[in-house]
Amino acid sequence: MKRAEKKLKLHGFNNLTKTLSFNIYDICYAQSPAQRREYIEYIDEEYNAERLTGILTDVSDIIGANILNVARQDYDPQGASVTMLISEEDVLSRDQRELAASTEAPGPLPEAVVGHLDKSHITVHTYPESHPDNGISTFRADIDVATCGRISPLKALNYLIHSFDSDIVIMDYRVRGFTRDVRGKKHYIDHKINSIQNFIARDTIDKYQMIDVNVYQENLFHTKMMLKQMVLDDYLFGIDEDDLTAKERKEITRRLKREMLEIFYGQNMTRMPK
């Protein structure tokens, strides 16, 4: 039988600040100028400020937050931003609070909600773009979930990954500041973690290649994820795989893989790695 972890007894408010930052990428092949315009229009409609506000509202529900203020904007010619100020809303039962406080299990998927949060904010910004040279278009969403208190934004991790068509996900988690226990001792982190992967659902881990770069002494955790399997039809916009010759399919796949690898490793490549 697993022994229950001894709870940290604090003096006053938990002053630790925990921030989870995402870069989420969706990659597409749109061959003609008209197809590229249609892709950008599709992304702008699918992830407009209203839809993004809905996603962030769901995140606030998952972590039990009270929304204080929402600022949102759709941009011309493309892109959108939403900023949400939130505060603690202690309306959960004792069992729900204890479950929300646990950091041992992955957070909920989109169909599940339970959580608790202290004062903080959530933001999202989108960046759709394309280039005519090789037909590749990308969509990037930058998301920040910051909390102040005993609850980690890692609880919203799985919901956010599943809310976007994510070919690549780059995540940073950091705990800043300190809080004091009843004896006056400073604590610079209040939960166990050795990797962001500890909080990712198993089905997601199985689908992605992952790399960790962690600085434990500074409570800095970095994880990059890239889909292992590529189904070409999922990346084509305005055409089907059956419309392409074998040579075209091979070349488009090469371009898509190169784009993904360059984003994943953060550097341009003159040739594909073996």
Secondary structure, 3 states (H helix, E strand, C coil): CCCCCCCCCECCCCCCEEEEEEEEEEEEECCCHHHHHHHHHHHHHHCCHHHHHHHHHHHHHHCCEEEEEEEEEECCCCCEEEEEEEEECCCCCHHHHHHHHCCCCCCCCCCCCCCCCCCEEEEEEEEEEECCCCCEEEEEEEEEEEEECCCCHHHHHHHHHHHCCCCEEEEEEEEECCEEECCCCEECCCCCCCCHHHHCCHHHHHHEEEEEEEEHHHCEEEEEEEECCCCHHHHECCCCHHHCCHHHHHHHHHHHHHHHHHHHHCCCCCCCCC
